[in-house]
Amino acid sequence: MSTCAADLAPLLGTAATNATEYLCNRFADTTLAVDTTYLLFSAYLVFAMQLGFAMLCAGSVRAKNTMNIMLTNVLDAAAGALFYYLFGFAFAFGTPSNGFIGKQFFGLQNIPEVGFDYSFFLFQWAFAIAAAGITSGSIAERTQFVSYLIYSAFLTGFVYPVVSHWIWSADGWASATRTSGPLLFKSGVIDFAGSGVVHMVGGIAGFWGALIEGPRIGRFDHTGRSVVLRGHSATLVVLGTFLLWFGWFGFNPGSFVTILKSYGPAGSINGQWSAVGRTGVTTTLAGSVAALTTLFAKRLQTGHWNVTDVCNGMLGGFAAITAGCSVVDPWAAIICGFVSAWVLMGFNALAARFKYDDPLEAAQLHGGCGAWGIIFTALFAKQKYVEQIYGEGRPYGLFMGGGGRLLAAHVVQILVIAGFVSFTMGPLFLALDKLGLLRITAEQELAGMDMTRHGGSAYVYHDDDETDRTTPPGFMLRSALSRSPGEPPKSEAAPANNQV
């Protein structure tokens, strides 16, 4: 007799055994349906973040590279789907494993068709392509398109899945939910939605790509002074930020995977909707406080209220709270957001000092704020919430009286992720550079990749402009190189009375 049936038997009587089993089966079906719907809805929200990344990236680059960066975002999702299906999901969640890497379910073969395994694949794929999307921002405006395809396939098919196996698989050596062996420092790593698994992986990968490529032409003058190369559309930046904020409600609360947990006494259902709601609140507060902190800090520094700085600060707060969103109080999320704003501004200052160029501040934002979020969780995780999610007797935050075991595990996580991603992605970008496949030529960079690599500008200003269809590519490149900055492209066949 199942647990559910045993609970119901005293109420219905032993003669109603068949009815009891029937009711319990219906409860199980309903629970599965609700949990699957919740997981799929969360997956859709996380996937919507790709649209947010696309708009944010498009607005943060110059107009002459808009087509290129949007195409890379499309291909991150498409290439990521194929390679995560073929290899990534198996490396991430193929159990049993050796604790380092999964070894089955390649191409989703032999995946158990019970529960919501296909839905879980979809949810995890959306996370994988988010990591790839982070990296694309770091190397924007100067990278050959073939390099995007190669790194995106490798990151989503191998690098990210291995790290996610360590932290999120029941067999992972650092997982807080590990069932196949002892927990790291008797604690395991609490990285609930991926400050390390997603944000640090994407940010560190982008760091090595941008460092090996070097800065964009004109980013630093001949004296080494930083020159701001502003993105062409603050409107798209704000739109992308709001879409990412919207998607984060699937990213963080959705990481519970289920919203109904089990049967309690007399067939009741124990839900975790309160924890889901709390996670949404901590996410919102961290991002909002980071935005406000950035707003006033940059106002003091520059004398301006800068919307793009505020958007980046907000995203830094979201990246930081992602690790501990489910195990901290709302007041602690305010501290997380406040500090993350200063972490981002500090890393941006270091980047300018060492002539490091990241058009979207992706390495600083996701790598730096993601690392802070991991430390923050180890300091402020609350005992009640840790035990609610991970079980009784677990170490919790150092500042909350839980000792240093969780902090030790999280320091190891930061070091191992930084080392592994550097060891895998660094040589890949270096090999692409040595093979001449990484950076475009100076002439193409000055002209813009839309004109030289993608057949024309993302913006058409004349209804009767036939340049993209009739003008040879060689003329387009020569024309782009010869015109003044800010001057629109000209067509040899364009009439004299074109109306803007």
WOPE-V729688 format. One record per residue. PSI is psi in radians with two decimals (999 if undefined). BURIAL is I if it has 9 or more other ideal C-beta (glycine too) atoms within 8 Angstrom, else O. D_LAST is the distance of its C-alpha to the last C-alpha in whole Angstrom. Layout:
# WOPE-V729688
psi;burial;d_last
PSI;BURIAL;D_LAST
PSI;BURIAL;D_LAST
This chain:
# WOPE-V729688
psi;burial;d_last
2.34;O;77
2.90;O;73
-0.74;O;73
-0.80;I;71
-0.68;I;74
-0.61;O;77
-0.62;I;75
-0.42;I;75
-0.76;I;78
-0.48;O;80
-0.67;O;78
-0.28;O;79
2.66;O;82
-0.38;O;83
-0.27;O;83
0.60;I;80
-0.81;I;79
-0.75;O;77
-0.67;O;75
-0.81;I;74
-0.66;I;73
-0.82;O;71
-0.70;I;69
-0.67;I;69
-0.70;O;67
-0.67;O;65
-0.77;I;64
-0.75;I;63
-0.74;O;61
-0.75;O;59
-0.78;I;59
-0.72;I;57
-0.77;O;55
-0.79;I;54
-0.71;I;53
-0.73;I;51
-0.74;O;49
-0.76;I;49
-0.77;I;48
-0.74;I;45
-0.71;I;43
-0.70;I;44
-0.71;I;42
-0.68;I;39
-0.76;I;39
-0.70;I;39
-0.59;I;37
-0.36;I;34
-0.43;I;34
-0.66;I;32
-0.69;I;29
-0.79;I;30
-0.75;I;30
-0.80;I;27
-0.72;I;25
-0.80;I;27
-0.76;I;26
-0.74;I;23
-0.40;I;22
-0.19;I;25
2.94;I;23
2.71;I;20
-0.53;I;17
-0.13;I;18
0.28;I;21
-0.83;I;20
-0.73;I;21
-0.87;I;24
-0.58;I;26
-0.64;I;25
-0.67;I;27
-0.63;I;30
-0.66;I;30
-0.76;I;30
-0.47;I;33
-0.77;I;35
-0.76;I;35
-0.88;O;36
-0.65;I;38
-0.64;I;40
-0.79;I;41
-0.85;I;43
-0.48;I;44
-0.58;I;45
-0.80;I;47
-0.76;I;49
-0.77;I;50
-0.85;I;49
-0.65;I;50
-0.78;I;54
-0.56;I;53
-0.76;I;53
0.22;I;55
1.84;I;57
2.66;I;61
2.79;O;63
-3.07;I;62
0.19;O;64
-0.33;I;62
-0.72;O;59
2.46;I;57
2.77;I;57
0.22;O;59
3.03;I;58
0.42;I;56
2.29;I;54
0.41;O;51
0.40;I;53
2.39;O;56
0.31;O;59
2.34;I;57
2.17;O;59
0.91;O;58
2.81;O;59
-2.34;O;57
0.91;I;54
-0.71;I;53
-0.66;I;50
-0.68;I;49
-0.69;I;50
-0.80;I;48
-0.75;I;45
-0.80;I;45
-0.55;I;46
-0.70;I;43
-0.60;I;41
-0.74;I;42
-0.76;I;42
-0.37;I;39
-0.72;I;38
-0.72;I;40
-0.65;I;38
-0.61;I;35
-0.80;I;36
-0.64;I;37
-0.53;I;33
-0.58;I;32
-0.56;I;34
0.38;I;33
2.67;I;29
0.09;I;27
0.23;I;30
2.39;I;32
2.53;I;32
-0.61;I;32
-0.55;O;35
-0.64;I;37
-0.79;I;35
-0.73;I;37
-0.87;I;40
-0.64;I;40
-0.74;I;39
-0.75;I;42
-0.70;I;44
-0.81;I;43
-0.43;I;43
-0.35;I;46
-1.03;I;49
-0.99;I;48
-0.78;I;47
-0.67;I;49
-0.79;I;52
-0.72;I;51
-0.54;I;51
-0.74;I;54
-0.71;I;56
-0.59;I;55
-0.33;I;54
2.60;I;57
-0.27;I;60
-0.12;I;61
2.42;I;59
-0.43;I;61
0.09;I;59
2.43;I;59
-0.19;I;60
0.37;O;61
2.34;I;63
-0.14;O;66
0.12;O;67
-3.10;O;68
2.64;O;68
2.55;I;65
2.08;I;64
0.55;I;66
0.45;O;67
-0.91;I;64
2.99;I;61
2.24;I;58
1.60;I;56
1.36;I;52
-0.86;I;51
0.06;I;48
0.63;I;47
-0.64;I;46
-0.85;I;48
-0.74;I;48
-0.99;I;44
-0.79;I;43
-0.70;I;45
-0.89;I;45
-0.70;I;41
-0.74;I;41
-0.67;I;43
-0.77;I;42
-0.62;I;39
-0.82;I;41
-0.65;I;42
-0.83;I;39
-0.65;I;37
-0.75;O;40
-0.65;I;41
-0.64;I;38
2.96;O;37
2.79;O;34
2.67;I;31
2.22;O;30
-0.07;O;30
-0.54;I;31
2.39;I;34
-3.06;O;34
-0.31;O;37
-0.06;O;39
0.05;O;39
2.43;O;37
2.32;O;35
2.16;O;31
2.17;O;29
1.63;O;26
2.52;O;24
2.79;I;22
-0.15;O;19
1.78;I;19
-0.47;I;22
-0.82;O;21
-0.61;I;22
-0.80;I;25
-0.74;I;26
-0.81;I;26
-0.66;I;28
-0.78;I;30
-0.63;I;31
-0.67;I;31
-0.71;I;34
-0.79;I;36
-0.79;I;36
-0.48;I;37
-0.36;I;40
-0.28;I;42
-0.60;I;42
-0.89;I;43
-1.11;I;45
-0.58;I;47
-0.31;I;47
-0.11;I;49
-0.39;I;52
-0.80;O;51
2.74;I;54
-0.31;I;54
2.25;I;58
-0.96;O;60
3.08;O;64
2.43;I;66
-2.84;I;68
2.44;O;72
0.57;O;72
0.11;I;69
2.75;O;67
2.20;I;63
1.94;I;63
2.84;O;59
0.53;I;57
-0.50;O;54
-0.76;O;55
-0.64;I;54
-0.80;I;51
-0.73;I;50
-0.67;I;51
-0.68;I;49
-0.65;I;46
-0.83;I;47
-0.65;I;48
-0.83;I;44
-0.79;O;42
-0.74;I;44
-0.82;I;44
-0.70;I;40
-0.77;I;40
-0.66;I;42
-0.69;I;41
-0.80;I;37
-0.69;O;39
-0.77;I;41
-0.71;I;38
-0.93;I;36
-0.60;O;39
-0.78;I;40
-0.53;I;37
-0.72;I;36
-0.59;O;40
-0.75;O;39
-0.32;O;35
0.13;O;35
2.70;O;32
1.79;O;32
2.04;O;30
-0.63;I;29
-0.64;I;28
-0.72;I;32
-0.73;I;33
-0.77;I;32
-0.68;I;33
-0.73;I;37
-0.80;I;37
-0.58;I;36
-0.68;I;39
-0.71;I;41
-0.76;I;41
-0.64;I;42
-0.73;I;45
-0.22;I;46
-0.58;I;46
-0.80;I;49
0.25;I;51
-0.52;I;50
-0.18;I;52
0.22;I;55
2.75;I;54
2.76;O;55
-0.65;I;51
-0.58;O;53
-0.59;I;53
-0.55;I;49
-0.74;I;48
-0.75;I;50
-0.84;I;48
-0.70;I;45
-0.84;I;46
-0.67;I;47
-0.59;I;44
-0.74;I;42
-0.57;I;44
-0.80;I;44
-0.81;I;41
-0.63;I;40
-0.78;I;43
-0.60;I;42
-0.67;I;39
-0.72;O;41
-0.69;I;43
-0.76;I;40
-0.66;I;38
-0.68;O;42
0.24;O;43
0.74;I;39
2.32;I;38
2.03;I;35
1.80;I;34
-0.52;I;30
0.17;I;31
0.53;I;34
-0.75;I;36
-0.75;I;39
-0.76;I;40
-0.98;I;39
-0.71;I;40
-0.90;I;43
-0.90;I;44
-0.55;I;44
-0.74;I;45
-0.71;I;48
-0.70;I;49
-0.60;I;49
-0.75;I;51
-0.76;I;53
-0.77;I;53
-0.71;I;54
-0.32;I;57
-0.61;I;58
0.07;I;57
2.27;I;58
2.41;I;60
-0.82;I;63
-0.78;O;63
-0.65;I;59
-0.80;I;60
-0.54;I;64
-0.63;O;62
-0.68;I;59
-0.14;I;61
2.79;O;65
2.67;O;68
0.16;O;69
2.52;I;66
2.58;I;65
-2.86;I;62
2.47;I;61
-0.79;I;62
-0.21;O;61
0.16;I;63
0.26;O;66
0.09;I;66
-3.04;O;67
0.10;O;65
-0.78;I;65
-0.70;I;61
-0.73;I;60
-0.75;I;62
-0.67;I;60
-0.58;I;57
-0.73;I;57
-0.74;I;58
-0.83;I;55
-0.82;I;53
-0.74;O;55
-0.72;I;55
-0.81;I;51
-0.75;I;50
-0.79;O;53
-0.80;I;52
-0.68;I;48
-0.72;I;49
-0.50;O;51
-0.85;I;49
-0.59;I;46
-0.95;I;46
-0.58;O;48
-0.86;I;45
-0.63;I;42
-0.72;I;45
-0.73;O;46
-0.66;I;42
-0.77;I;41
-0.53;O;44
0.01;O;43
0.44;O;40
-0.01;I;38
-1.06;I;37
2.51;I;34
2.97;I;32
2.81;O;32
-0.70;O;30
-0.75;I;28
-0.65;I;27
-0.72;I;26
-0.67;O;25
-0.50;I;22
2.43;I;22
-0.43;I;23
-0.78;I;21
-0.65;I;20
-0.35;I;23
-0.34;I;25
0.29;I;23
0.05;O;21
3.01;I;18
2.69;I;16
-0.31;O;16
2.21;O;12
2.14;O;10
-0.14;O;6
2.27;I;6
-0.56;O;9
0.33;O;11
2.06;I;11
0.25;I;15
-0.82;I;15
-0.47;I;17
-0.46;O;19
-0.32;O;20
2.25;I;20
2.55;O;23
-0.64;O;24
-0.72;O;25
-0.66;I;22
-0.74;I;20
-0.79;I;23
-0.72;O;23
-0.73;I;19
-0.64;I;19
-0.44;I;22
-0.39;O;21
2.83;I;18
2.71;O;18
2.30;O;18
-0.23;O;15
2.29;O;13
2.70;O;11
2.59;I;13
2.57;O;13
2.44;I;14
-0.51;O;17
0.05;O;16
2.33;I;12
2.75;O;12
-0.38;O;12
0.59;O;10
2.41;I;7
2.31;O;4
999;O;0
